[in-house]
Amino acid sequence: MSNFIARSLMVKLIGLFLIVSVIPTVIIGSLAFFSSREALEKAAFQKLFSTRELRKAEINRYFESAMDDALYLARNKATEIAAERLKSPIEGEGVKTDGNALTQLDQVSRGFLQHYGSGAYGYDDIILVDASNGDVVYTVKNRKDLGTNLIKGPYKESSLARLFSRVMETKKPAMVDYSHYLPSDSPLAFVGVPVLDPDGAVQAMFALAIDTRRINWTMRTTDEMGRSGQVYLVGPDFLMRSQTRLETARSILKKKIDINGVSAALKGESGTGVMPDDQGELSLISYAHMGLKQNSALGTDFDWAIIAHIGVSEAFVEIRELSIRIIWIGIFLALIAAVVSYLSARGIANPIKRLSSEVAGVSGGDLTVDVMTTNRQDEVGVLMRSFRSMVENLKQQTGQILEGVNVLGSASSEISATVTQLAAGSSETSSAVSETTATVEELRQTGLLSSEKAKSVADDSRKSFHIAQAGKKATEDTIEAMNLIRGQMESIGETVIKLSEQSQSIEDIITAVKDLAEQSNLLAVNAAIEAARAGEQGKGFAVVAQEIKSLSDQSKRATDQVRTILEDIRNSISGVVMATERGSKAVEAGARQSSEAGESIEEVTKSVQEASQALTVIVASSEQQSIGVEQVASAMDNIDQAMRQNLLGSRQLETSARDLEELGQRLKDLVERYKV
């Protein structure tokens, strides 16, 4: 089995696909499950915590309301009047004959109990105790405790007696815990309030008896708690203070609940966790203390534990359902992954399996295998098309190699025969080369003599060329000097022309200055006239006008002098222009003659140069001929040696040709193994 797995690509691919698809699914499912379970657990804990805190708040509000009712009744006018006139009770009636002091109190108390004594409030009785001696002087229900003394009487150990002692001691409202009160057939708790006179002294204690009906109603279990959920109260003696729905018999002050949550709550702690309940079953329990001691309005010296719990199996039923759903979803996804993995693996493995069989055939030398075609565009398709192309190319190459081997065999035979003939011809060529070497040596001696004569003639030709070259250089210098003189004469002419143009500009400026002087003279005359009109005030202006007129006259005289000088300059410029033209013509004639002489010398130079070049070529040819003859002689020696070596090589080549023929035969046998 392990060998099959190791050899089967399809099994490996299926396993790989399953791992790649299932592991992320398992991881995601696990993360989703743990996250959801954590959220559901938090929701269950929060739900239990909210239920516990809601019941706790309701119980505290109920006791505070009972204390408020007791305070209201204790401060009622009827209660205060009754407290002032209390002496001793009347048997069986609970009212005094002394002016009917308790009549009004009785009416108020009975009306209160009729309205609030139902199960919604749980008020059981109203009791008035004389503060001076501890006698119970009034009760609405006229029970056995009426007329008894709470200090010395039969109920001195009762919770009512403890309440009386606490109120007398603190002179403040107080409350005592539930206990079995013998005059009643049910557990009662008492709320006591001192009745004070105008001086602040305690006259009586007004007590309100509370049964467990309101407690049980408040701690009832609703449908949201499920089948196993419940909320109950436990006193400091670990006895129940409320009835649970799971208990058919009365459990208040009878059933003991001693679990970790109760112990922690009675120590003032609070929390929520999974722990065994009173039946030993694992439950989700939320516990806390009621905070009755911390409630200053109640004046209690005790505290209770409030417990809310529900069975783990019921509390986490959603988690179980979630886990089951996730498992089924995982199985479904795993099946889909398995199917997809199988199809994907088959799509990859089957073509590769067939391709491997075709490769095995090719490796055995069978190139006639039918390679399947495919239109797949993935790597498998590329591989199959590449293999098909490879087989086709291999067929063509093998056919070509086979043809080449046949050609190689025939060529090897021909090479062997040719090499034999070449060996025979090499012997004859070797003797001919020896004779040619002697002839070349004679030719080399003749070439050396011709080369020496040509060198002598070339030296004379070079001397003539240098003399002609010097005459050409002198003529070129003369022509260049004449051209330079002509250029300078032309530059002088251009400068004179520009000077003539600038003299015309000066003439224009002189005319403008003259006009300006005339206008200034006219302006001076006008200014003098205006100064004369102005009288004494225009004298300064007349001086300025005189200066302007004087300045104008000077400008006219200067202008006339400049015009005279400018006329002389023009005459001089005309003479320079004429002299420049005559010099330019003379220079141009000399330049023409120098150019003609230069052309004649240049023709002579060219002739001498051509003769010198011809002699140089002859000398070079002679030298090259001599060198060539020496090279031919050397080459003939080399050829002689090469022919000897060629003769040896021909024999070796003959041996190699036979080896090549044998190699061609072996290659032919090798290629014939493939079927094309």
C-alpha positions as CSV (number, residue, x, y, z in Angstrom):
1,M,0.0,0.0,0.0
2,S,2.8,2.4,0.9
3,N,4.6,1.6,-2.4
4,F,1.3,2.3,-4.3
5,I,0.9,5.7,-2.5
6,A,4.6,6.5,-3.2
7,R,4.2,5.7,-6.9
8,S,0.7,7.0,-7.5
9,L,0.6,10.7,-8.5
10,M,-3.2,10.8,-8.3
11,V,-3.2,9.6,-4.7
12,K,-0.6,12.2,-3.8
13,L,-2.6,15.0,-5.5
14,I,-5.8,13.9,-3.9
15,G,-4.1,13.9,-0.5
16,L,-2.5,17.3,-1.2
17,F,-5.8,18.8,-2.3
18,L,-7.6,17.4,0.7
19,I,-4.9,18.8,3.0
20,V,-5.0,22.2,1.3
21,S,-8.8,22.4,1.4
22,V,-9.7,20.6,4.6
23,I,-7.1,22.1,6.9
24,P,-8.2,25.7,6.3
25,T,-11.8,24.6,6.7
26,V,-11.0,22.9,10.0
27,I,-9.0,26.0,11.1
28,I,-11.7,28.4,10.1
29,G,-14.4,26.2,11.6
30,S,-12.5,25.9,14.8
31,L,-11.9,29.6,15.0
32,A,-15.6,30.2,14.3
33,F,-16.7,27.7,16.8
34,F,-14.4,28.9,19.6
35,S,-15.3,32.5,18.9
36,S,-19.0,31.7,18.8
37,R,-18.7,29.6,21.9
38,E,-17.0,32.3,23.7
39,A,-19.6,34.8,22.6
40,L,-22.5,32.4,23.6
41,E,-20.8,31.7,27.0
42,K,-20.5,35.4,27.6
43,A,-24.1,35.9,26.6
44,A,-25.2,33.1,29.0
45,F,-23.1,34.6,31.8
46,Q,-24.4,38.1,31.1
47,K,-28.0,36.8,31.0
48,L,-27.6,35.1,34.4
49,F,-25.8,38.2,35.8
50,S,-28.5,40.5,34.5
51,T,-31.2,38.2,36.1
52,R,-29.4,38.2,39.4
53,E,-28.8,41.9,39.5
54,L,-32.4,42.6,38.5
55,R,-33.8,40.4,41.3
56,K,-31.3,41.9,43.7
57,A,-32.4,45.4,42.9
58,E,-36.1,44.5,43.2
59,I,-35.7,42.9,46.6
60,N,-33.8,46.0,47.9
61,R,-36.4,48.3,46.5
62,Y,-39.1,46.1,48.2
63,F,-37.5,46.4,51.6
64,E,-36.9,50.1,51.2
65,S,-40.6,50.5,50.2
66,A,-41.6,48.5,53.3
67,M,-39.4,50.7,55.4
68,D,-41.0,53.8,53.8
69,D,-44.5,52.4,54.5
70,A,-43.6,51.8,58.1
71,L,-42.2,55.3,58.5
72,Y,-45.3,56.7,56.9
73,L,-47.6,54.8,59.3
74,A,-45.4,55.5,62.3
75,R,-45.6,59.2,61.7
76,N,-49.3,59.2,61.1
77,K,-51.4,61.3,63.6
78,A,-53.4,58.3,64.7
79,T,-50.2,56.4,65.6
80,E,-48.8,59.4,67.6
81,I,-52.1,59.8,69.5
82,A,-52.3,56.1,70.3
83,A,-48.6,56.1,71.5
84,E,-49.4,58.9,73.9
85,R,-52.4,57.2,75.5
86,L,-51.3,53.6,75.6
87,K,-51.9,51.9,79.0
88,S,-52.9,48.3,78.5
89,P,-54.7,46.3,75.8
90,I,-58.3,45.0,75.9
91,E,-58.5,41.3,75.4
92,G,-59.9,40.2,72.1
93,E,-60.4,43.6,70.7
94,G,-56.9,45.2,70.5
95,V,-58.3,48.7,71.2
96,K,-58.3,50.9,74.3
97,T,-61.4,52.1,76.2
98,D,-59.6,55.2,77.3
99,G,-61.2,57.5,74.9
100,N,-61.0,54.9,72.2
101,A,-57.4,56.0,71.5
102,L,-56.7,53.1,69.2
103,T,-59.8,53.3,67.2
104,Q,-58.4,55.7,64.7
105,L,-55.1,53.7,64.5
106,D,-57.0,50.5,64.0
107,Q,-59.0,52.0,61.1
108,V,-55.8,53.3,59.5
109,S,-53.9,50.0,60.0
110,R,-56.7,47.7,58.8
111,G,-57.3,49.8,55.8
112,F,-53.6,49.7,55.0
113,L,-53.4,45.9,55.3
114,Q,-56.6,45.4,53.3
115,H,-55.0,47.4,50.5
116,Y,-51.3,46.3,50.8
117,G,-51.6,43.0,52.6
118,S,-52.2,40.9,49.5
119,G,-49.5,38.8,47.8
120,A,-48.2,41.8,45.8
121,Y,-46.8,43.4,48.9
122,G,-46.6,40.6,51.4
123,Y,-47.5,42.7,54.5
124,D,-48.8,40.3,57.2
125,D,-49.5,42.4,60.4
126,I,-49.0,45.7,62.1
127,I,-47.8,45.7,65.7
128,L,-47.4,48.5,68.2
129,V,-45.1,47.9,71.2
130,D,-45.0,50.2,74.3
131,A,-41.4,51.5,74.6
132,S,-41.7,52.0,78.4
133,N,-42.2,48.3,79.3
134,G,-42.0,46.3,76.1
135,D,-45.6,45.2,76.0
136,V,-47.3,44.4,72.7
137,V,-50.3,46.8,73.0
138,Y,-51.7,46.5,69.5
139,T,-51.8,44.1,66.6
140,V,-54.2,44.1,63.7
141,K,-54.7,40.3,63.7
142,N,-54.9,39.9,67.5
143,R,-52.5,37.0,67.7
144,K,-51.1,35.3,70.7
145,D,-48.3,37.9,71.0
146,L,-50.9,40.7,71.9
147,G,-50.5,41.7,75.5
148,T,-47.2,39.8,75.9
149,N,-44.0,41.4,77.0
150,L,-41.0,41.2,74.6
151,I,-38.5,41.6,77.4
152,K,-39.7,39.0,79.9
153,G,-42.6,37.2,78.1
154,P,-42.7,34.0,76.1
155,Y,-41.5,35.7,72.9
156,K,-38.4,37.4,74.3
157,E,-36.2,35.3,72.0
158,S,-38.2,36.1,68.9
159,S,-37.2,38.2,66.0
160,L,-39.7,40.8,67.1
161,A,-38.1,41.1,70.5
162,R,-34.6,41.5,68.8
163,L,-36.1,44.2,66.6
164,F,-37.6,46.0,69.7
165,S,-34.2,45.9,71.5
166,R,-32.4,47.3,68.4
167,V,-34.8,50.1,67.9
168,M,-34.7,51.1,71.5
169,E,-30.9,51.0,71.4
170,T,-30.4,53.0,68.2
171,K,-33.7,55.0,68.2
172,K,-33.6,54.5,64.4
173,P,-35.6,52.3,62.0
174,A,-34.3,48.7,61.7
175,M,-35.1,45.4,60.1
176,V,-34.7,41.8,61.3
177,D,-34.2,38.7,59.2
178,Y,-36.9,36.1,58.5
179,S,-37.5,33.6,61.2
180,H,-40.2,31.2,62.5
181,Y,-42.4,33.5,64.5
182,L,-44.5,31.3,66.8
183,P,-47.7,33.4,66.8
184,S,-47.8,33.1,63.0
185,D,-47.8,29.9,60.9
186,S,-45.3,31.3,58.4
187,P,-41.8,32.8,58.5
188,L,-41.9,36.5,59.1
189,A,-39.5,39.4,58.9
190,F,-40.1,42.7,60.8
191,V,-39.5,46.3,60.0
192,G,-39.5,48.5,63.1
193,V,-39.7,52.3,63.4
194,P,-39.5,54.4,66.7
195,V,-42.5,56.6,67.5
196,L,-41.1,59.7,69.1
197,D,-42.7,62.4,71.3
198,P,-42.2,66.1,70.7
199,D,-39.1,65.9,73.0
200,G,-37.5,63.2,70.9
201,A,-38.1,60.4,73.4
202,V,-39.2,57.0,72.1
203,Q,-42.9,56.3,73.1
204,A,-43.5,53.2,71.1
205,M,-42.2,51.0,68.3
206,F,-44.2,50.6,65.2
207,A,-43.5,47.3,63.5
208,L,-44.6,46.0,60.1
209,A,-44.6,42.2,59.7
210,I,-43.5,40.9,56.3
211,D,-44.2,37.4,55.0
212,T,-42.5,35.7,52.1
213,R,-45.1,36.1,49.4
214,R,-43.6,39.2,47.8
215,I,-40.1,37.6,48.1
216,N,-41.2,34.5,46.4
217,W,-43.1,36.5,43.7
218,T,-40.0,38.6,43.1
219,M,-37.7,35.6,42.9
220,R,-40.0,33.7,40.6
221,T,-38.4,31.9,37.6
222,T,-39.5,33.1,34.2
223,D,-39.5,31.3,30.9
224,E,-36.3,32.9,29.9
225,M,-34.5,31.0,32.6
226,G,-35.3,27.7,30.9
227,R,-36.3,24.4,32.6
228,S,-33.4,24.2,35.1
229,G,-32.9,27.9,35.8
230,Q,-33.8,29.5,39.1
231,V,-33.0,32.4,41.4
232,Y,-33.2,32.2,45.2
233,L,-32.0,33.8,48.4
234,V,-29.9,32.2,51.1
235,G,-29.4,33.7,54.6
236,P,-26.3,33.8,56.7
237,D,-27.3,30.5,58.3
238,F,-27.2,28.9,54.7
239,L,-31.0,28.4,54.9
240,M,-33.3,29.4,52.1
241,R,-35.0,32.8,52.2
242,S,-37.1,32.2,49.2
243,Q,-39.0,29.3,47.7
244,T,-37.7,27.7,44.5
245,R,-39.9,26.4,41.8
246,L,-38.1,23.0,41.9
247,E,-39.1,22.5,45.5
248,T,-42.6,21.2,46.1
249,A,-42.3,21.4,49.9
250,R,-41.8,24.6,51.7
251,S,-38.0,25.3,51.8
252,I,-37.7,28.7,53.4
253,L,-35.8,28.4,56.7
254,K,-35.8,24.6,56.1
255,K,-33.5,23.7,53.2
256,K,-29.8,24.4,53.6
257,I,-27.7,25.5,50.6
258,D,-24.0,25.1,51.3
259,I,-22.2,25.6,48.0
260,N,-19.1,27.6,47.0
261,G,-21.1,30.4,45.5
262,V,-23.2,30.9,48.7
263,S,-20.1,31.0,50.9
264,A,-18.4,33.5,48.6
265,A,-21.5,35.7,48.4
266,L,-21.9,35.7,52.2
267,K,-18.3,36.9,52.5
268,G,-19.2,39.9,50.3
269,E,-17.9,38.5,47.0
270,S,-19.7,38.3,43.7
271,G,-19.0,36.5,40.4
272,T,-20.2,34.0,37.8
273,G,-18.8,30.6,37.0
274,V,-19.3,26.9,36.4
275,M,-19.6,24.9,39.6
276,P,-21.7,22.2,41.2
277,D,-25.1,23.2,42.5
278,D,-26.8,22.0,45.6
279,Q,-27.7,18.7,43.8
280,G,-24.1,18.2,42.8
281,E,-24.8,18.8,39.1
282,L,-22.5,21.1,37.1
283,S,-24.3,24.4,36.7
284,L,-23.7,27.9,35.5
285,I,-23.9,29.9,38.8
286,S,-24.0,33.6,39.3
287,Y,-23.7,34.7,43.0
288,A,-23.5,38.0,44.9
289,H,-24.4,39.5,48.3
290,M,-27.6,41.5,48.6
291,G,-25.9,44.5,50.2
292,L,-28.6,44.7,52.9
293,K,-26.0,45.7,55.5
294,Q,-24.7,48.5,53.3
295,N,-28.2,49.9,52.8
296,S,-28.4,52.5,55.5
297,A,-32.2,53.0,55.0
298,L,-32.9,49.4,56.2
299,G,-30.6,49.4,59.3
300,T,-30.0,45.6,59.1
301,D,-27.3,43.6,60.9
302,F,-27.5,40.7,58.4
303,D,-27.0,40.1,54.7
304,W,-28.2,37.5,52.2
305,A,-26.7,35.7,49.2
306,I,-28.6,35.8,46.0
307,I,-27.9,32.9,43.7
308,A,-29.0,32.5,40.0
309,H,-28.1,29.3,38.3
310,I,-28.9,27.1,35.3
311,G,-27.7,23.7,34.3
312,V,-24.7,23.7,32.1
313,S,-26.4,21.3,29.6
314,E,-29.2,23.8,29.2
315,A,-27.2,27.0,29.4
316,F,-24.8,25.8,26.7
317,V,-27.4,24.0,24.5
318,E,-26.8,26.6,21.8
319,I,-23.1,25.9,21.9
320,R,-23.8,22.2,21.4
321,E,-26.1,22.9,18.5
322,L,-23.5,25.2,17.1
323,S,-20.8,22.6,17.3
324,I,-23.1,20.0,15.7
325,R,-23.9,22.4,12.9
326,I,-20.2,23.2,12.4
327,I,-19.4,19.5,12.3
328,W,-22.1,18.8,9.7
329,I,-20.9,21.8,7.7
330,G,-17.3,20.6,8.0
331,I,-18.3,17.1,6.8
332,F,-20.2,18.6,3.9
333,L,-17.3,20.8,2.9
334,A,-14.9,17.9,3.3
335,L,-17.1,15.8,0.9
336,I,-17.1,18.6,-1.6
337,A,-13.4,19.0,-1.2
338,A,-12.9,15.3,-1.7
339,V,-15.0,15.3,-4.9
340,V,-13.2,18.4,-6.2
341,S,-9.9,16.9,-5.2
342,Y,-10.6,13.7,-7.0
343,L,-11.8,15.4,-10.2
344,S,-8.8,17.8,-10.1
345,A,-6.3,15.0,-9.4
346,R,-7.8,12.9,-12.2
347,G,-7.6,15.8,-14.6
348,I,-3.9,16.2,-13.8
349,A,-2.8,12.6,-13.2
350,N,-4.5,10.7,-16.1
351,P,-2.9,12.8,-18.8
352,I,0.5,12.6,-17.0
353,K,0.0,8.8,-16.6
354,R,-0.7,8.3,-20.3
355,L,2.2,10.7,-21.1
356,S,4.5,8.6,-18.9
357,S,3.6,5.5,-20.8
358,E,4.4,7.3,-24.1
359,V,7.7,8.5,-22.6
360,A,8.5,5.0,-21.6
361,G,7.9,3.9,-25.2
362,V,10.2,6.7,-26.6
363,S,12.9,5.8,-24.0
364,G,12.7,2.2,-25.4
365,G,13.4,3.5,-28.9
366,D,9.9,3.5,-30.3
367,L,9.4,6.9,-32.0
368,T,6.1,5.7,-33.6
369,V,4.1,6.2,-30.5
370,D,0.8,8.1,-30.9
371,V,1.1,11.1,-28.6
372,M,-2.4,12.4,-27.7
373,T,-3.4,15.9,-28.6
374,T,-5.1,18.3,-26.1
375,N,-6.6,21.7,-26.0
376,R,-5.7,22.3,-22.4
377,Q,-4.1,25.7,-21.7
378,D,-2.5,24.8,-18.4
379,E,0.9,23.4,-17.6
380,V,-0.2,19.8,-18.4
381,G,-1.4,20.9,-21.8
382,V,1.8,22.7,-22.4
383,L,3.8,19.6,-21.3
384,M,1.8,17.3,-23.7
385,R,2.2,19.6,-26.6
386,S,5.9,20.1,-25.9
387,F,6.3,16.3,-25.7
388,R,4.5,15.8,-29.0
389,S,6.7,18.5,-30.6
390,M,9.8,16.8,-29.1
391,V,8.8,13.4,-30.5
392,E,8.2,14.9,-34.0
393,N,11.5,16.7,-33.9
394,L,13.2,13.6,-32.7
395,K,11.7,11.6,-35.6
396,Q,13.0,14.2,-38.1
397,Q,16.4,14.4,-36.4
398,T,16.8,10.6,-36.2
399,G,15.9,10.3,-40.0
400,Q,18.4,13.0,-40.8
401,I,21.0,11.4,-38.7
402,L,20.4,8.0,-40.4
403,E,20.8,9.7,-43.8
404,G,23.9,11.5,-42.6
405,V,25.4,8.2,-41.4
406,N,24.9,6.6,-44.8
407,V,26.5,9.6,-46.4
408,L,29.3,9.4,-43.8
409,G,29.9,5.8,-44.7
410,S,30.3,6.4,-48.4
411,A,32.3,9.6,-47.8
412,S,34.7,7.7,-45.6
413,S,35.4,5.2,-48.4
414,E,36.0,8.0,-50.8
415,I,38.3,9.9,-48.3
416,S,40.3,6.7,-47.8
417,A,40.9,6.4,-51.6
418,T,41.7,10.1,-52.0
419,V,44.2,10.0,-49.1
420,T,46.1,7.2,-50.8
421,Q,46.3,9.2,-54.0
422,L,47.4,12.3,-52.1
423,A,50.2,10.4,-50.5
424,A,51.6,9.4,-53.9
425,G,51.3,12.9,-55.2
426,S,53.0,14.4,-52.2
427,S,56.2,12.5,-53.1
428,E,56.3,13.9,-56.6
429,T,55.6,17.4,-55.4
430,S,58.5,17.3,-53.0
431,S,61.1,16.8,-55.7
432,A,59.6,19.6,-57.8
433,V,59.7,22.0,-54.9
434,S,63.5,21.4,-54.6
435,E,64.1,22.4,-58.2
436,T,62.0,25.5,-57.8
437,T,63.9,26.6,-54.7
438,A,67.2,26.8,-56.7
439,T,65.6,28.9,-59.5
440,V,64.1,31.3,-56.9
441,E,67.6,31.9,-55.4
442,E,69.0,33.1,-58.8
443,L,66.0,35.4,-59.2
444,R,66.7,37.0,-55.8
445,Q,70.3,38.0,-56.7
446,T,69.1,39.8,-59.9
447,G,66.4,41.6,-58.0
448,L,69.0,43.0,-55.5
449,L,71.1,44.6,-58.3
450,S,68.0,46.3,-59.8
451,S,66.9,47.6,-56.5
452,E,70.3,49.4,-55.9
453,K,70.2,51.2,-59.3
454,A,66.6,52.4,-58.7
455,K,67.5,53.9,-55.3
456,S,70.2,56.1,-56.9
457,V,67.8,57.5,-59.5
458,A,65.2,58.1,-56.8
459,D,67.6,60.2,-54.7
460,D,68.3,62.6,-57.6
461,S,64.6,62.9,-58.3
462,R,63.9,63.8,-54.7
463,K,66.5,66.7,-54.8
464,S,64.8,68.2,-57.9
465,F,61.4,68.0,-56.3
466,H,62.7,69.8,-53.2
467,I,64.1,72.7,-55.3
468,A,60.8,73.1,-57.2
469,Q,58.9,72.9,-54.0
470,A,60.9,75.9,-52.6
471,G,60.2,78.0,-55.7
472,K,56.5,77.2,-55.4
473,K,56.6,78.2,-51.8
474,A,58.2,81.6,-52.6
475,T,55.6,82.3,-55.3
476,E,52.7,81.4,-53.0
477,D,54.1,83.8,-50.3
478,T,54.3,86.6,-52.9
479,I,50.7,86.0,-54.0
480,E,49.6,85.9,-50.4
481,A,51.4,89.2,-49.7
482,M,49.8,90.8,-52.7
483,N,46.4,89.6,-51.7
484,L,47.0,90.9,-48.2
485,I,47.9,94.4,-49.6
486,R,44.8,94.3,-51.8
487,G,42.6,93.4,-48.8
488,Q,44.1,96.3,-46.8
489,M,43.6,98.7,-49.7
490,E,40.0,97.6,-49.9
491,S,39.6,98.1,-46.2
492,I,41.1,101.6,-46.5
493,G,38.6,102.4,-49.3
494,E,35.7,101.1,-47.2
495,T,36.9,103.2,-44.2
496,V,37.2,106.4,-46.3
497,I,33.6,105.8,-47.6
498,K,32.3,105.4,-44.1
499,L,34.2,108.5,-43.1
500,S,32.5,110.4,-45.9
501,E,29.1,109.2,-44.8
502,Q,29.9,110.2,-41.2
503,S,30.9,113.7,-42.4
504,Q,27.5,114.0,-44.0
505,S,26.0,113.1,-40.5
506,I,28.2,115.8,-39.0
507,E,26.8,118.3,-41.6
508,D,23.3,117.4,-40.5
509,I,24.2,117.9,-36.8
510,I,25.8,121.3,-37.6
511,T,22.6,122.4,-39.4
512,A,20.5,121.3,-36.4
513,V,22.8,123.2,-34.0
514,K,22.6,126.3,-36.2
515,D,18.8,126.2,-36.2
516,L,18.9,125.7,-32.5
517,A,21.1,128.8,-32.1
518,E,18.8,130.9,-34.3
519,Q,15.8,129.8,-32.2
520,S,17.7,130.5,-29.0
521,N,18.6,134.0,-30.4
522,L,14.9,134.6,-31.2
523,L,14.0,133.3,-27.7
524,A,16.5,135.7,-26.2
525,V,14.9,138.6,-28.1
526,N,11.5,137.7,-26.9
527,A,12.7,137.3,-23.4
528,A,14.3,140.8,-23.5
529,I,11.1,142.3,-24.7
530,E,9.1,140.6,-21.9
531,A,11.8,141.7,-19.4
532,A,11.4,145.3,-20.6
533,R,7.7,145.1,-20.1
534,A,8.1,143.7,-16.6
535,G,10.2,146.7,-15.6
536,E,12.2,146.3,-12.4
537,Q,10.9,142.8,-11.8
538,G,12.2,141.6,-15.2
539,K,15.8,142.7,-14.8
540,G,17.0,139.3,-13.7
541,F,15.1,137.7,-16.6
542,A,16.8,140.2,-19.0
543,V,20.2,139.1,-17.8
544,V,19.3,135.5,-18.6
545,A,18.0,136.5,-22.0
546,Q,21.3,138.4,-22.7
547,E,23.3,135.3,-21.7
548,I,21.2,133.1,-24.0
549,K,21.7,135.5,-26.9
550,S,25.4,135.5,-26.3
551,L,25.5,131.8,-26.1
552,S,23.6,131.6,-29.4
553,D,26.1,133.8,-31.1
554,Q,28.9,131.6,-29.9
555,S,27.1,128.5,-31.2
556,K,26.8,130.1,-34.7
557,R,30.5,131.0,-34.8
558,A,31.5,127.5,-33.7
559,T,29.2,126.0,-36.3
560,D,30.8,128.0,-39.1
561,Q,34.3,127.0,-37.9
562,V,33.2,123.3,-37.8
563,R,31.7,123.5,-41.3
564,T,35.0,125.0,-42.6
565,I,37.0,122.2,-41.0
566,L,34.5,119.6,-42.4
567,E,34.9,121.0,-45.9
568,D,38.7,120.5,-45.7
569,I,38.2,116.9,-44.4
570,R,36.0,116.2,-47.4
571,N,38.6,117.4,-49.8
572,S,41.3,115.3,-48.1
573,I,38.9,112.3,-48.2
574,S,38.4,112.7,-52.0
575,G,42.2,112.7,-52.5
576,V,42.6,109.6,-50.4
577,V,39.9,107.8,-52.3
578,M,41.6,108.5,-55.6
579,A,45.0,107.3,-54.3
580,T,43.4,104.2,-52.9
581,E,41.8,103.3,-56.2
582,R,45.2,103.7,-58.0
583,G,47.0,101.6,-55.4
584,S,44.3,98.9,-55.6
585,K,44.7,98.7,-59.4
586,A,48.5,98.4,-59.2
587,V,48.2,95.7,-56.4
588,E,45.7,93.8,-58.5
589,A,48.0,93.8,-61.6
590,G,51.0,92.6,-59.4
591,A,48.8,89.8,-57.9
592,R,47.8,88.7,-61.4
593,Q,51.4,88.4,-62.5
594,S,52.5,86.6,-59.3
595,S,49.6,84.2,-59.8
596,E,50.7,83.4,-63.4
597,A,54.3,82.8,-62.2
598,G,53.0,80.6,-59.4
599,E,51.0,78.5,-61.8
600,S,54.0,78.0,-64.0
601,I,56.2,76.9,-61.0
602,E,53.3,74.6,-59.8
603,E,53.3,72.8,-63.2
604,V,57.0,72.3,-63.0
605,T,56.6,71.1,-59.4
606,K,53.9,68.6,-60.4
607,S,56.1,67.2,-63.2
608,V,59.1,66.8,-60.8
609,Q,56.8,65.3,-58.2
610,E,55.3,62.8,-60.6
611,A,58.8,61.7,-61.7
612,S,59.9,61.4,-58.1
613,Q,56.8,59.4,-57.2
614,A,57.4,57.1,-60.2
615,L,60.9,56.5,-59.1
616,T,59.8,56.0,-55.5
617,V,57.3,53.4,-56.7
618,I,60.0,51.7,-58.8
619,V,62.3,51.6,-55.7
620,A,59.5,50.3,-53.5
621,S,58.6,47.7,-56.2
622,S,62.2,46.6,-56.4
623,E,62.5,46.4,-52.6
624,Q,59.1,44.5,-52.5
625,Q,60.3,42.3,-55.3
626,S,63.5,41.5,-53.5
627,I,61.5,40.9,-50.3
628,G,59.0,38.8,-52.3
629,V,61.8,36.8,-53.8
630,E,63.2,36.2,-50.3
631,Q,59.8,35.3,-49.1
632,V,59.3,32.9,-52.0
633,A,62.6,31.3,-51.3
634,S,61.7,31.0,-47.6
635,A,58.2,29.7,-48.6
636,M,59.7,27.1,-50.9
637,D,61.8,25.9,-48.0
638,N,58.7,25.8,-45.8
639,I,56.8,24.1,-48.6
640,D,59.5,21.5,-48.8
641,Q,59.3,20.9,-45.1
642,A,55.5,21.0,-45.3
643,M,55.4,18.4,-48.1
644,R,57.5,16.1,-46.0
645,Q,55.1,16.6,-43.1
646,N,52.2,16.3,-45.5
647,L,53.4,13.0,-46.6
648,L,53.5,11.8,-42.9
649,G,50.0,13.4,-42.4
650,S,48.6,11.6,-45.4
651,R,49.6,8.3,-43.9
652,Q,48.0,9.3,-40.6
653,L,44.9,10.6,-42.4
654,E,44.6,7.3,-44.2
655,T,44.5,5.6,-40.8
656,S,41.9,8.2,-39.5
657,A,39.7,7.6,-42.6
658,R,39.6,3.9,-41.8
659,D,38.7,4.7,-38.2
660,L,36.0,7.2,-39.4
661,E,34.5,4.5,-41.6
662,E,34.3,2.1,-38.6
663,L,32.7,4.9,-36.5
664,G,30.1,5.6,-39.2
665,Q,29.2,1.9,-39.2
666,R,28.7,1.8,-35.4
667,L,26.6,5.0,-35.5
668,K,24.4,3.5,-38.2
669,D,23.9,0.4,-36.0
670,L,23.0,2.8,-33.1
671,V,20.4,4.9,-35.0
672,E,18.8,1.8,-36.5
673,R,17.6,0.9,-33.0
674,Y,14.9,3.7,-33.2
675,K,11.7,3.0,-35.1
676,V,10.8,6.0,-37.2
